[in-house]
Amino acid sequence: MATLRIATYNIHKGVQGLGPLQRLEIHNLRHAIAQLGADIVCLQEVRAFHHRLARRFGVHWPHEPQAQVLAPPDWAAVYRTNALTRHGEHGNALLSRFAVLAVAHRDVSDHRLEQRGLLHVTLAVAGPWRPLHVIVVHLGLIHASRRRQVAALGRYLAEAVPPQAPLVVAGDFNDWSERLHAELAPLGLHTLTEARVPTFPARLPLLALDRIYVRGLRLLALHAPHGGPWARLSDHLPLVGEVAWA
C-alpha cells in the first residue's frame, strides 16, 4: 500500500445535548465514520455501557458496546476503559480494517478527577508497514497534566515500541495553546504544524485539539470534514490524515 488514511474522532460518548434535549447520535456516527474512507479510526469518549442512558433511550440504545456498533462489517474493533463513573464508563477505541496483532493499555491518569489512558494496538498492515503501532490518546484538561502524560507516553514508547517501528499517535490532545509539539518532538513524533486544522467546537471550529503524530512515517495531509451533519454529531470534528512510508 502506498498510503494509509487514518482518522481520529472524539465522539462525545455518542450523545449530544443536555437534559430533556439529549439526543442519541451513535447510530448516525456509524454512518458518518464509514464516509471518512479511513483504513484506521482512533476514537475517544467511547462507551461500553451506561445504565442511566440505556434506560433514557430504551430500545434505541445499542445492545452492543459502541466500538462494535461503529465498526464497519468485517473490521476489528478494540476498546479499553479509561474512566469509571456512577452509571457507566468510557474510554478509547480503535477500528481497523487490518488484523490486530496485539493490544495493550496504560493508565496515565494524572489525578483522580480525570481518568486517562493510552490504547496501544499493533496492526498487521501489508507491505513495508508491518507491523504498524497505533496509540490512541485523550490527554487531560490542564497543561501541567498533559506534560506529565506526554512524559508517561515517552516512557511507555521506550518500553513497548521498537525505535525503528512505524508509529502513529492520534487522539484528542486538549492542547488549547498548541504547546505540545515541542514536548513530543524529542520522542520522534511530528505532525504538520504548518497545516493547522481546527476541530473544536464542531459548530465553529477554532481550536486544533485533535492531532495525528507519526514516527518513521510521512504525514502527507490533514483535513477535517465540515458542513452537513458534522456539526451535530459531536462537539469535535473528526481529523483525517494521509500517511505514507518514510
ABEGO torsion letter per residue (X at the ends): XABBBBBBBBAGGGBBEBEAABBBAAAAAAAAAAAAGBABBBBBGBBABBAAAAAAAEAABBABBAAAAABBBGBBBBBBBABBBAABBBBBBBBBABBBABBBBBBABABAABBBBBBBBBBBBBEAAOBBBBBBBBBBABAAAAAAAAAAAAAAAAAABBAABBBBBBEBAGBAAGAAAAAAAAAGBBBBAABBBBAOBAABBABBABBBBBBGBBBABBBBBBEEAAAAABABBBBBBBBBBX
